[in-house]
Amino acid sequence: MDPVALGFYAVICGLLSLAAPSLGRPFLRLGIGALVGIIAAAVLPMLKSAMGL
């Protein structure tokens, strides 16, 4: 796996896990997690090109 992607998703998941208990019921947390994952996957290519990677 690409080290940049691994680090990026580790940071995103770590931050989401800090907020998870306060986000409500399990299905709401699942939806929020899916939305954050989609956004993170869309943003990563832009960040990589901005960093020249």
Gaussian input, Z-matrix of N, CA and C with variables (Angstrom, degrees):
# hf/3-21g

backbone

0 1
 N
 C     1     B1
 C     2     B2     1     A1
 N     3     B3     2     A2     1     D1
 C     4     B4     3     A3     2     D2
 C     5     B5     4     A4     3     D3
 N     6     B6     5     A5     4     D4
 C     7     B7     6     A6     5     D5
 C     8     B8     7     A7     6     D6
 N     9     B9     8     A8     7     D7
 C    10    B10     9     A9     8     D8
 C    11    B11    10    A10     9     D9
 N    12    B12    11    A11    10    D10
 C    13    B13    12    A12    11    D11
 C    14    B14    13    A13    12    D12
 N    15    B15    14    A14    13    D13
 C    16    B16    15    A15    14    D14
 C    17    B17    16    A16    15    D15
 N    18    B18    17    A17    16    D16
 C    19    B19    18    A18    17    D17
 C    20    B20    19    A19    18    D18
 N    21    B21    20    A20    19    D19
 C    22    B22    21    A21    20    D20
 C    23    B23    22    A22    21    D21
 N    24    B24    23    A23    22    D22
 C    25    B25    24    A24    23    D23
 C    26    B26    25    A25    24    D24
 N    27    B27    26    A26    25    D25
 C    28    B28    27    A27    26    D26
 C    29    B29    28    A28    27    D27
 N    30    B30    29    A29    28    D28
 C    31    B31    30    A30    29    D29
 C    32    B32    31    A31    30    D30
 N    33    B33    32    A32    31    D31
 C    34    B34    33    A33    32    D32
 C    35    B35    34    A34    33    D33
 N    36    B36    35    A35    34    D34
 C    37    B37    36    A36    35    D35
 C    38    B38    37    A37    36    D36
 N    39    B39    38    A38    37    D37
 C    40    B40    39    A39    38    D38
 C    41    B41    40    A40    39    D39
 N    42    B42    41    A41    40    D40
 C    43    B43    42    A42    41    D41
 C    44    B44    43    A43    42    D42
 N    45    B45    44    A44    43    D43
 C    46    B46    45    A45    44    D44
 C    47    B47    46    A46    45    D45
 N    48    B48    47    A47    46    D46
 C    49    B49    48    A48    47    D47
 C    50    B50    49    A49    48    D48
 N    51    B51    50    A50    49    D49
 C    52    B52    51    A51    50    D50
 C    53    B53    52    A52    51    D51
 N    54    B54    53    A53    52    D52
 C    55    B55    54    A54    53    D53
 C    56    B56    55    A55    54    D54
 N    57    B57    56    A56    55    D55
 C    58    B58    57    A57    56    D56
 C    59    B59    58    A58    57    D57
 N    60    B60    59    A59    58    D58
 C    61    B61    60    A60    59    D59
 C    62    B62    61    A61    60    D60
 N    63    B63    62    A62    61    D61
 C    64    B64    63    A63    62    D62
 C    65    B65    64    A64    63    D63
 N    66    B66    65    A65    64    D64
 C    67    B67    66    A66    65    D65
 C    68    B68    67    A67    66    D66
 N    69    B69    68    A68    67    D67
 C    70    B70    69    A69    68    D68
 C    71    B71    70    A70    69    D69
 N    72    B72    71    A71    70    D70
 C    73    B73    72    A72    71    D71
 C    74    B74    73    A73    72    D72
 N    75    B75    74    A74    73    D73
 C    76    B76    75    A75    74    D74
 C    77    B77    76    A76    75    D75
 N    78    B78    77    A77    76    D76
 C    79    B79    78    A78    77    D77
 C    80    B80    79    A79    78    D78
 N    81    B81    80    A80    79    D79
 C    82    B82    81    A81    80    D80
 C    83    B83    82    A82    81    D81
 N    84    B84    83    A83    82    D82
 C    85    B85    84    A84    83    D83
 C    86    B86    85    A85    84    D84
 N    87    B87    86    A86    85    D85
 C    88    B88    87    A87    86    D86
 C    89    B89    88    A88    87    D87
 N    90    B90    89    A89    88    D88
 C    91    B91    90    A90    89    D89
 C    92    B92    91    A91    90    D90
 N    93    B93    92    A92    91    D91
 C    94    B94    93    A93    92    D92
 C    95    B95    94    A94    93    D93
 N    96    B96    95    A95    94    D94
 C    97    B97    96    A96    95    D95
 C    98    B98    97    A97    96    D96
 N    99    B99    98    A98    97    D97
 C   100   B100    99    A99    98    D98
 C   101   B101   100   A100    99    D99
 N   102   B102   101   A101   100   D100
 C   103   B103   102   A102   101   D101
 C   104   B104   103   A103   102   D102
 N   105   B105   104   A104   103   D103
 C   106   B106   105   A105   104   D104
 C   107   B107   106   A106   105   D105
 N   108   B108   107   A107   106   D106
 C   109   B109   108   A108   107   D107
 C   110   B110   109   A109   108   D108
 N   111   B111   110   A110   109   D109
 C   112   B112   111   A111   110   D110
 C   113   B113   112   A112   111   D111
 N   114   B114   113   A113   112   D112
 C   115   B115   114   A114   113   D113
 C   116   B116   115   A115   114   D114
 N   117   B117   116   A116   115   D115
 C   118   B118   117   A117   116   D116
 C   119   B119   118   A118   117   D117
 N   120   B120   119   A119   118   D118
 C   121   B121   120   A120   119   D119
 C   122   B122   121   A121   120   D120
 N   123   B123   122   A122   121   D121
 C   124   B124   123   A123   122   D122
 C   125   B125   124   A124   123   D123
 N   126   B126   125   A125   124   D124
 C   127   B127   126   A126   125   D125
 C   128   B128   127   A127   126   D126
 N   129   B129   128   A128   127   D127
 C   130   B130   129   A129   128   D128
 C   131   B131   130   A130   129   D129
 N   132   B132   131   A131   130   D130
 C   133   B133   132   A132   131   D131
 C   134   B134   133   A133   132   D132
 N   135   B135   134   A134   133   D133
 C   136   B136   135   A135   134   D134
 C   137   B137   136   A136   135   D135
 N   138   B138   137   A137   136   D136
 C   139   B139   138   A138   137   D137
 C   140   B140   139   A139   138   D138
 N   141   B141   140   A140   139   D139
 C   142   B142   141   A141   140   D140
 C   143   B143   142   A142   141   D141
 N   144   B144   143   A143   142   D142
 C   145   B145   144   A144   143   D143
 C   146   B146   145   A145   144   D144
 N   147   B147   146   A146   145   D145
 C   148   B148   147   A147   146   D146
 C   149   B149   148   A148   147   D147
 N   150   B150   149   A149   148   D148
 C   151   B151   150   A150   149   D149
 C   152   B152   151   A151   150   D150
 N   153   B153   152   A152   151   D151
 C   154   B154   153   A153   152   D152
 C   155   B155   154   A154   153   D153
 N   156   B156   155   A155   154   D154
 C   157   B157   156   A156   155   D155
 C   158   B158   157   A157   156   D156

   B1=1.4540
   B2=1.5204
   B3=1.2796
   B4=1.4545
   B5=1.5338
   B6=1.3467
   B7=1.4645
   B8=1.5346
   B9=1.3251
   B10=1.4676
   B11=1.5263
   B12=1.3293
   B13=1.4617
   B14=1.5230
   B15=1.3102
   B16=1.4601
   B17=1.5248
   B18=1.3158
   B19=1.4630
   B20=1.5207
   B21=1.3300
   B22=1.4621
   B23=1.5263
   B24=1.3257
   B25=1.4636
   B26=1.5294
   B27=1.3236
   B28=1.4647
   B29=1.5231
   B30=1.3247
   B31=1.4645
   B32=1.5306
   B33=1.3414
   B34=1.4673
   B35=1.5245
   B36=1.3318
   B37=1.4689
   B38=1.5236
   B39=1.3229
   B40=1.4587
   B41=1.5185
   B42=1.3261
   B43=1.4619
   B44=1.5232
   B45=1.3221
   B46=1.4604
   B47=1.5284
   B48=1.3289
   B49=1.4612
   B50=1.5259
   B51=1.3329
   B52=1.4668
   B53=1.5214
   B54=1.3257
   B55=1.4590
   B56=1.5296
   B57=1.3193
   B58=1.4686
   B59=1.5313
   B60=1.3193
   B61=1.4691
   B62=1.5320
   B63=1.3045
   B64=1.4681
   B65=1.5326
   B66=1.3312
   B67=1.4601
   B68=1.5178
   B69=1.3066
   B70=1.4585
   B71=1.5204
   B72=1.3019
   B73=1.4589
   B74=1.5351
   B75=1.3464
   B76=1.4702
   B77=1.5346
   B78=1.3303
   B79=1.4620
   B80=1.5232
   B81=1.3173
   B82=1.4579
   B83=1.5262
   B84=1.3428
   B85=1.4674
   B86=1.5181
   B87=1.3347
   B88=1.4546
   B89=1.5334
   B90=1.3093
   B91=1.4619
   B92=1.5161
   B93=1.3216
   B94=1.4657
   B95=1.5206
   B96=1.3297
   B97=1.4657
   B98=1.5162
   B99=1.3371
   B100=1.4644
   B101=1.5291
   B102=1.3197
   B103=1.4634
   B104=1.5299
   B105=1.3227
   B106=1.4643
   B107=1.5253
   B108=1.3244
   B109=1.4652
   B110=1.5146
   B111=1.3126
   B112=1.4692
   B113=1.5271
   B114=1.3171
   B115=1.4676
   B116=1.5258
   B117=1.3217
   B118=1.4687
   B119=1.5252
   B120=1.3344
   B121=1.4628
   B122=1.5291
   B123=1.3258
   B124=1.4598
   B125=1.5268
   B126=1.3239
   B127=1.4605
   B128=1.5299
   B129=1.3185
   B130=1.4618
   B131=1.5267
   B132=1.3246
   B133=1.4713
   B134=1.5262
   B135=1.3239
   B136=1.4648
   B137=1.5246
   B138=1.3292
   B139=1.4671
   B140=1.5193
   B141=1.3379
   B142=1.4680
   B143=1.5236
   B144=1.3155
   B145=1.4666
   B146=1.5284
   B147=1.3395
   B148=1.4584
   B149=1.5274
   B150=1.3462
   B151=1.4648
   B152=1.5291
   B153=1.3428
   B154=1.4657
   B155=1.5149
   B156=1.3252
   B157=1.4728
   B158=1.4990
   A1=108.82
   A2=114.73
   A3=123.03
   A4=109.59
   A5=119.01
   A6=120.80
   A7=113.50
   A8=117.23
   A9=119.95
   A10=109.82
   A11=116.63
   A12=120.52
   A13=110.63
   A14=116.72
   A15=120.90
   A16=111.06
   A17=117.02
   A18=120.70
   A19=112.69
   A20=116.59
   A21=121.34
   A22=110.88
   A23=116.64
   A24=119.41
   A25=111.85
   A26=117.62
   A27=120.09
   A28=110.57
   A29=116.86
   A30=120.75
   A31=110.41
   A32=116.89
   A33=120.76
   A34=110.37
   A35=117.32
   A36=120.58
   A37=111.27
   A38=117.32
   A39=120.47
   A40=111.96
   A41=116.93
   A42=120.19
   A43=111.46
   A44=116.92
   A45=120.03
   A46=110.64
   A47=117.29
   A48=119.63
   A49=112.03
   A50=117.01
   A51=119.76
   A52=110.96
   A53=116.77
   A54=121.28
   A55=112.78
   A56=117.95
   A57=121.72
   A58=114.86
   A59=120.58
   A60=118.16
   A61=113.72
   A62=116.87
   A63=119.02
   A64=112.75
   A65=118.13
   A66=120.69
   A67=114.17
   A68=118.40
   A69=119.62
   A70=114.17
   A71=115.27
   A72=123.30
   A73=111.65
   A74=116.53
   A75=120.47
   A76=114.54
   A77=118.46
   A78=118.88
   A79=111.51
   A80=117.45
   A81=120.86
   A82=110.07
   A83=116.79
   A84=120.94
   A85=110.90
   A86=117.49
   A87=121.41
   A88=110.14
   A89=116.94
   A90=120.64
   A91=112.20
   A92=116.14
   A93=120.44
   A94=110.18
   A95=116.37
   A96=120.17
   A97=112.08
   A98=116.81
   A99=120.74
   A100=110.67
   A101=116.60
   A102=120.55
   A103=111.21
   A104=116.56
   A105=120.31
   A106=110.32
   A107=117.41
   A108=120.79
   A109=111.98
   A110=117.12
   A111=121.17
   A112=110.47
   A113=115.90
   A114=119.86
   A115=110.35
   A116=116.79
   A117=120.58
   A118=110.95
   A119=117.03
   A120=120.52
   A121=111.22
   A122=117.54
   A123=120.67
   A124=112.14
   A125=116.58
   A126=121.19
   A127=112.15
   A128=118.23
   A129=120.78
   A130=113.30
   A131=121.37
   A132=118.62
   A133=113.31
   A134=116.95
   A135=120.07
   A136=110.92
   A137=116.67
   A138=119.77
   A139=111.74
   A140=115.74
   A141=119.48
   A142=110.67
   A143=117.97
   A144=118.78
   A145=110.90
   A146=117.18
   A147=120.20
   A148=111.27
   A149=116.62
   A150=120.52
   A151=111.82
   A152=115.98
   A153=119.59
   A154=113.37
   A155=117.35
   A156=120.47
   A157=111.68
   D1=146.82
   D2=177.69
   D3=-62.49
   D4=125.37
   D5=-178.57
   D6=-61.49
   D7=-32.72
   D8=178.65
   D9=-65.86
   D10=-46.52
   D11=179.33
   D12=-63.44
   D13=-42.06
   D14=179.51
   D15=-60.27
   D16=-47.36
   D17=178.75
   D18=-65.38
   D19=-41.40
   D20=-179.80
   D21=-61.51
   D22=-49.73
   D23=-178.88
   D24=-69.36
   D25=-29.78
   D26=175.64
   D27=-64.08
   D28=-42.48
   D29=178.58
   D30=-65.55
   D31=-46.30
   D32=-179.63
   D33=-60.32
   D34=-47.33
   D35=-178.91
   D36=-66.02
   D37=-38.81
   D38=178.15
   D39=-62.30
   D40=-44.01
   D41=178.46
   D42=-66.81
   D43=-39.44
   D44=178.46
   D45=-65.16
   D46=-37.20
   D47=-179.82
   D48=-66.45
   D49=-28.65
   D50=176.64
   D51=-66.20
   D52=-35.58
   D53=-177.04
   D54=-89.60
   D55=-16.08
   D56=-170.49
   D57=-53.43
   D58=-46.66
   D59=-176.99
   D60=-61.05
   D61=-28.32
   D62=-176.99
   D63=-91.19
   D64=2.95
   D65=-176.33
   D66=-88.06
   D67=-4.74
   D68=175.30
   D69=107.15
   D70=-149.80
   D71=-173.20
   D72=-69.19
   D73=159.83
   D74=-175.86
   D75=-55.00
   D76=-43.58
   D77=-177.91
   D78=-67.98
   D79=-33.61
   D80=175.69
   D81=-65.65
   D82=-44.68
   D83=177.60
   D84=-61.34
   D85=-39.43
   D86=178.65
   D87=-63.32
   D88=-44.89
   D89=178.61
   D90=-62.90
   D91=-43.40
   D92=178.46
   D93=-63.78
   D94=-42.76
   D95=178.13
   D96=-61.21
   D97=-41.65
   D98=178.39
   D99=-64.78
   D100=-43.03
   D101=179.23
   D102=-63.41
   D103=-43.86
   D104=177.93
   D105=-62.57
   D106=-39.98
   D107=178.38
   D108=-63.33
   D109=-42.37
   D110=178.77
   D111=-63.59
   D112=-44.75
   D113=179.44
   D114=-64.37
   D115=-43.29
   D116=179.76
   D117=-62.26
   D118=-42.02
   D119=179.22
   D120=-65.81
   D121=-32.02
   D122=178.70
   D123=-76.27
   D124=-32.59
   D125=-175.81
   D126=-82.39
   D127=-30.86
   D128=-174.72
   D129=-56.25
   D130=-46.70
   D131=179.39
   D132=-59.64
   D133=-36.39
   D134=177.75
   D135=-66.34
   D136=-41.58
   D137=178.88
   D138=-65.36
   D139=-40.51
   D140=179.90
   D141=-64.20
   D142=-40.72
   D143=179.92
   D144=-71.18
   D145=-34.29
   D146=177.35
   D147=-66.22
   D148=-32.12
   D149=179.16
   D150=-86.58
   D151=-6.02
   D152=179.68
   D153=77.77
   D154=27.08
   D155=-179.54
   D156=-101.93

